[in-house]
Amino acid sequence: MNDRVRTILRGLQAALAAVFVGLLVGCASTEDSANLSERPWNAPKSWEHGMPAGMFEGR
């Protein structure tokens, strides 16, 4: 094999090894008990519930 082919194969081998290591490591997460909060993050706040009740009085 000539040097150019060896260089390309080594680059592909390094890229494949990097992908494999990336898949092997994965993402870290915590247990569900550690993720519990006092209030869910997507729950509406007291001021986000819609129109004030007094707007439609008198109709």
Summary of the structure (lengths in Angstrom):
residues: 59
radius of gyration: 28.4
end to end distance: 88.2
largest distance: 89.8
contacts: 67
relative contact order: 0.06
helix: 53%
strand: 0%
